Amino acid sequence: MAWLELHKPWHDTDVDHCDVCGNLIIHRYWSFKSVDGTILRACREDDERLYHRLRHFEPMTEAARQATGTATTPRPREAT
Amino acid sequence: MPTAMSGTLDRVGLTLLHKQLVNVCDEMAVSMMRTAYSPIFSEGLDFSTLILDRDGNLVATAGLNPAMLGASLYAAAWIIAEVGAENFDEGDVWIHNDPYRGGSHMPEHMMVTPVYVNSAIAAYVGNIAHMAEIGGMSPGSFAATATDIYQEGLRLPPVRLFRQGEPVKDVWRIMLSNHRTPANSWGDLHAMLGSLRIGERRLRRLFEERGVETLSTAFGHIQDFADAYLREEIRKLPDGVYYGEDTFDDDGIGDQPYTVRLAVIVDGDELIFDYTRSDPQAIGPINAPYVVTLSASLNGLLYVLGRNIPVNAGLNRAIRVVATAGTICCVKLPGACVGGQTEYQPRVMEMVMGTILGQILPDQAAGASGNTSLNFLFGGTDPRTGDYYAHYHFEGNGWGGRATSDGNSAQIVPHANCRNTPVEIFETRWPWVHEALRLNSDTGGAGRHRGGLGIERVMQVEADVITVSALADRAKRAPWGLWGGGEGSTTRIELQRPGELQFRSFQEHYGLVSPSKFANVRLHKGDKVRLVSPSGGGYGDPLERDPADVAADVREGFVSAASAKRLYGVVIDVAGLVDVPTTERLRASMRSEGGER
């Protein structure tokens, strides 16, 4: 877990995306290890917490998806 | 008389200051509107004006184009981060249109300039504007069959357009030689520049009157206030996960659909918009850059939550938008993405405010609008002047019914807040003659509150050749209704050649993959085009609609007597009034049978 420099030559006009949220990475990134050991590059330090929050909500998200299905006109309902 | 301020401002003082800053943005906007060459600026108002703090965080914006909110929040901050504040000299103007760096799509160019006070940067002013022509494979720079960014026009990473007040002529020459209508670009870019100069003068005067540190502190407090306000509103929502999805007809290259899947996680005073289950990036140009997905999320939220929340960077603290790079929601280089801003964003924004947050805030939600901008592009040589022209036209459509009223008719999609181009301007500027521009009767989604009506526009080519393109959606899947409301109607883009008896779709004429996306079709004198925009979805059970309102719709021509009976269970007599006993019997019968809605 550390801030690392993103080294790009001036003539490289491509961009780098955050592995957690998709946002742009500029000049440096927050590096941390995912649960499966992969090293992830994040645009901000808080994205490590975001990564774990998303994992925490994963079962509820799947349940909400199953409940809603592909319907585009759901009825009002209580929160999952 | 200058007003001296010291220390921190109270809430009233902050509100007044914020209004003052918004007024500066408004003045910048009026300048741009009045001095631009292209109708998309002067008539369409497809631009935003911004005041940013010395870190590039948005402090105030004119209330013009919410579609640019994501870009307004990030583009300037990212430019400053990428090139370094030390490279912003007094009089410098930086420009970029890179959708991978905070731009919404390439036609929209951002300019930003520093405001120097006492030899130091005190703030920045900026603007974002949709230029009508920036080169690429199609006139109007909106190629529905583009398969990469390089076909969509000239891409500019952040570069200086002015250095210490002097034009950087090399950049100007590269830009103007790649645009099909360089004279218009010259005028529009100078309109943007003039707008910046006005903002710079006004803001400098404010700093001189009130002091740099006082004002800079207030800029921070204005953002803190928006953050706190939004968190308070979010805290009122029940914690949980709310899911929805919506599907695009196609990407213009193949005929397969593309689906956006969104889970909105309400967690205390924070919201996470999780798009990670969405389809991979399309080959065609319906993909969205990250900031467009942010715009769609935040705009949808603001529409249902906070009508009075000041719009600034403080809104971007309590929410997180999560998308996977390389999906339709977060395009990666070199993915085509010009349609993300005009097709994807309204679709996703309305999904947020309708089918997703509507689950917990049904009274704040609305049925779907046509949610396509129905972009119609054309260019050629005007026989009246011999000059080359190009235009980007967007069309009004019907909005969805909502808890308190019917949907608006013939309005530009809700996320963009733009205006259409009047027929008189249209025919003065370009070689078309209109045969019709009217509401598309009997197509609004039925409901307790009816969907608004789309339009039908018929116009004839008056030049030897015009090259046309279109980028739209909702040709296969109609806008959805809510809580029992009916669907709206679909998009149609049609052509009638001289001697033909009826209109047929461009798809049928040319064997195209998509009914709503094509590029570079050459039309000839006498050809007629018909654009039919979709109508909005209904809200609530049509059988709950006040019969008097249904009768009024019939008298106004919004709904036919046959549809009044079939969809609403309302029988209209020969005088145009409700036949009350027959209507009551019919509605009772329809309720018991669960008849067609």
Interface residues (C-beta under 8 A of the other chain):
Chain A: T13 D14 V15 H17 C18 V20 C21 G22 N23 L24 I26 H27 L50 R53 L54 F57 M60 T61 A63 A64 R65 A67 T68 T70 T72 T73 P74 R75 P76 R77 E78 A79 T80
Chain B: Y74 W78 A81 E82 Y100 R101 G102 P157 P238 D239 G240 V241 Y242 Y243 G244 E245 D246 R261 A263 I265 V266 D267 I272 D274 T276 R277 Y290 T293 R320 V321 V322 A323 T324 A325 C329 C330 K332 L333 T355 G358 Q359 I360 P362 W480 G481 L482 W483 G484 G485
